[in-house]
Amino acid sequence: MELSRQGAHLEFCGGELYPIPGGGNIDVFRRAIAEVGVRSVVVSSDAGQPRKSLPAEVLRIFAQCLMEKGVTQKELDVMMKENPRLLLGIQ
């Protein structure tokens, strides 16, 4: 979390919630987002490999899970659209 205070962005990947690799936890992701703030987070799928759904579907499910934990649509827009656009230098 210290790195986010220095300007780094954290990336949370929906693919981590799949049984393989199975290292993710939606509650941990939610707490981290609340702690560092949505302006320091990028939400992605990290999907497309065998045994995983298509990236767009993984991202949709991840967003839905986050919303069920209290993340708003506006916060998702920041993490899924605005922050990636900023980091990529896209106007």
N, C-alpha and C positions, 0 to 999 in steps of 0.2 A: 504494500500500500504506500510505502514511502516513495517509491518511484513515481506513482501517480501524482504525488504532491510536487514532484520535480518536473512534471509535464509529460510523463510517459502515459501511454494508453494501454489498458489491459484488454485482452481479447478473450472472450468467453465463447466456446464452440459448442453448438448443439449436439454435434456428433459424439461428444464426450458422455452424453447421457445414454447412449446405446450400450447394450450389454458388452459389446466388444468395442472399445477398450474398457468401458465401464468405470472410468475414474471420476466422472462428474457427478455433482449433486446440485439439484436446482435450488435448494435452500442455501447452500454455500454461495452459489452464484448470486442469488438475490441479496444476501447480506453484504457481499463484496460491492455490488452495485450501489447499495444504500450508503456504504461507508465512503467510497471514493467519489460517487456522483456520476451521473450519466455522461457528463462531458468528458470523462476519462475512460470510457468503455466503448469497445467495438464488439458487437454481437455478430457472429458468423455461423456457418453450418459446419465447416470442415468435413464435408461429406463428398460423395462421389466414388468412394471405394467400394469394392465388392462387399456384400452383406449389409450395406447401408442404403437407405432410400436416396432418392435424388436430392441434390442440395437444396432446391427450393422447398421441398416438402419437409426436410429436416429443419430448415430455418422457420417455416410456418409453425411447426410443432413446438420448437423452442420458444418462439414468441408467445404462443398460446400458453405454455407452461409458465412463462414469466408473468404474463397478465393474470394468471390464476393466483400468483403470489403477490399481486398488487402493483406491478409495473404498468404504467399507463401507456396509451397509444403514442402520446407525445414523447414520452421517454424512449420508447422503442424507435420512433422516427429519428431521434437524436443518435441513438446507438447503432442503428442499422443503415441510416442514410447520411445524416449530417457529418458525423465523425469520420466515416470512411471517405466521404467526399473531401473533407478538409485534409485528411492525411495524404490523399492521393493528389492534392492540388487541383481538383476539378472545381470549376466555378459553377 
